[in-house]
Amino acid sequence: MKIIILGAGRVGTSVAENLVGEANDITVVDVDAVSLDKLQSRLDLKTIVGNASHPQILEQAGAENADILLAVTHSDEINLVACKLAAMLFNTPTKIARIRQANYLAHPAIFSPENFNVDFTICPEQILTDYIKKLIDVPEALQVLDFAAGLVKLVGVRVRADGLLVGRELQHIRETMPDVDTRVAAIFRRNRPIKPKCDTVIEEGDEVFFIAASEDIKSVMQQLKKMEKPIKRIMLAGGGNIGSRLAQAIENKYQVKLIDHNKDSCQRLAQQLSNTLVLHGNVTDERLLSDENVDEMDLFCALTNDDEDNIMSALLAKRLGARKVIILVNRSAYADLIQGGEIDVAISPAEVTIGSLLTHVRQADVTVVHSLRRGAAEALELVIHGDTRTSKVVGKRIDELDLPEDVTVGAIVRNKTADPATAEVLITHHDTVIESGDHLVVFVIGKANIPKVESLFQVSAGVF
């Protein structure tokens, strides 16, 4: 597949890193020659220096023969114009634009074929806001990922010494939770993946990903680890796009304080937010945090654009008594290094965002993609089409599928229609039979397995 990526920032670089190893022909366009040189020195791809909204630059990048155009520069306007030109001049089949401004997103007609001709939009700031909100709602989790329009959740937890599964084999999980159907999709132990098997023994410190119907998540969490007190008081460090969006999303449910260093931003936020206390100051100011009773906070979220400020303010808040801290870390390599100690959850914005883009790149009918462990694993929702003649999976039991070793089918959503009440969530077992129309939640470890999974779940030509 030929893919053009416009923008070599964090999002563009993350996309390139995820796709370059999957036999894709990738070209990256940016005005910053230094960033492109660094990218080309690490990855096998083509780079072009220039403005992504100029016709000659798109032509030079090969827009006429491209399958997908990913416009993810920092400018909404450049992204929109690039998509329009790609459609009008080069007939590029799929055009995806990163849009940050809510004013654009509030008017879907802007993206229609007769206007800017954008097939799909992504808003990283909103994706991150939704992601953090789920972590607030399930405070015991490291990750909370939705599938099938929220009917199924994949939740990652770190196993503590008092966990009911510590020292027990996975085959006994049903004995521990007789009233709830769940399945362990993957285990990471000391940052290395372990394929869950019946005789796998859970150890303290393991990062366990389990899958269950959304309505059963709280019951599963209660069994897996000691439940934490509900979150009531939250302090947000940083009032930028993410901090302001999150405050607006949660201020009517929680007691929220927000700190920002920019006085003008504070005045604007104070007018926009109705139930949030907005404070002007430095997020690493120990006296400010103490005066604002950070020791009484159930959650401290560091959401500035500066990794060091986020790390230092979170460590300071934890030392002063905040119960739990969540931070954004733009350098994704930092996330695994610092999470699990004083930092409870470290979020890589690029990793959270990448799934929304990968959804449109995958070859099978993929409706949801979540990237995990900096691309080391993916969780996908695939829709099954065809029949026993045209499909390699329809009518077959799970244990009859030609699945790679590190691939797990965790759940099936059957009879999924516009009415969620008609859907049936099935946690898969070895004898579960796949039907046409099923939505499968599949956990894949290792990028080399992605093409194999795509091939397995694709149907023969002509079905559509």
Secondary structure, 3 states (H helix, E strand, C coil): CEEEEECCCHHHHHHHHHHCCCCCEEEEEECCHHHHHHHHHHCCCEEEECCCCCHHHHHHHCHHHCCEEEECCCCHHHHHHHHHHHHHHHCCCEEEEECCCHHHHCCHHHHCCCCCCCCEEECHHHHHHHHHHHHHHCCCCCEEEEEHHHCEEEEEEECCCCCCCCCCEHHHHHHHCCCCCEEEEEEEECCEEECCCCCCECCCCCEEEEEEEHHHHHHHHHHHCCCCCCCCEEEEECCCHHHHHHHHHHCCCCEEEEEECCHHHHHHHHHHCCCEEEEECCCCCHHHHHHCCHHHCCEEEECCCCHHHHHHHHHHHHHHCCCCEEEECCCHHHHHHHECCCECEEECHHHHHHHHHHCCCCCCCEEEEEEECCCCEEEEEEECCCCCCCECCCCCEHHHCCCCCCEEEEEEEECCCCCHHHCEEEECCCCCECCCCCEEEEEEECHHHHHHHHHHHCECCCCC
